[in-house]
Amino acid sequence: MKSTTKLLEERLIYLSSLARDTCRSVLDAVERKSPANANAVLALDQKVDELNRDIQEAVLQVAMECPEDIASVIIIGKIAQDIERLVDHSMNVARIAIDPTVPSESYDFYALTFKRMGEIVIEMLDEAIDAFINRDPEVAKQVAKKDDVLDTIYADLKKRLRSGQENLKLEETIDLMLAAKHLERMGDYVTNICEYTTMLTTGVQADLN
């Protein structure tokens, strides 16, 4: 018979896979500049919210029973919460495809860059969940380092947008900068998951940002 913690871990793995698929759909909608695809993705947010709510309720119920591995149970709840927040940020990225006012010659560059950032986030999320399930703090630390790549891409995009070299309207510049910021924040949430893993396994709260 599976332990309660193992059952919660299985729900967490499913939640992360749903988040991964949602993020991929967001990136596809942005790349295709497809309002229809973006609107379809927004509906997935409710599924993520419901699953996170189920996990939080289960975590509370299990915690009240004071299991021996209560630390793992609490961390699972924190990870699920951060995955939900990560998906919320991806929904904001999807919205730039619903109202794509940016000229195509500029949009294509940013869409490809956003796709690259999103793919890094997805890779980080998969590896971070594996590190948690395997209770591997060293892998978690290596995953967190990839957030530096996202930070660099975001800084470069911000510099490019502020230069005004593409003569974009102010609202277009703001939309693109916000989308990039949301993707950068998604990486921060994955880094949080890595920090939870190191804290659970070492007892030390490490700052991996």
Sequence and secondary structure as in RCSB ss.txt:
>XXXX:A:sequence
MKSTTKLLEERLIYLSSLARDTCRSVLDAVERKSPANANAVLALDQKVDELNRDIQEAVLQVAMECPEDIASVII
IGKIAQDIERLVDHSMNVARIAIDPTVPSESYDFYALTFKRMGEIVIEMLDEAIDAFINRDPEVAKQVAKKDDVL
DTIYADLKKRLRSGQENLKLEETIDLMLAAKHLERMGDYVTNICEYTTMLTTGVQADLN
>XXXX:A:secstr
   HHHHHHHHHHHHHHHHHHHHHHHHHHHHHT HHHHHHHHTHHHHHHHHHHHHHHHHHHHHHT  TTHHHHHH
HHHHHHHHHHHHHHHHHHHHHHHS  S HHHHHHHHHHHHHHHHHHHHHHHHHHHHHHTT HHHHHHHHHTHHHH
HHHHHHHHHHHHHTTT   HHHHHHHHHHHHHHHHHHHHHHHHHHHHHHHHHS      
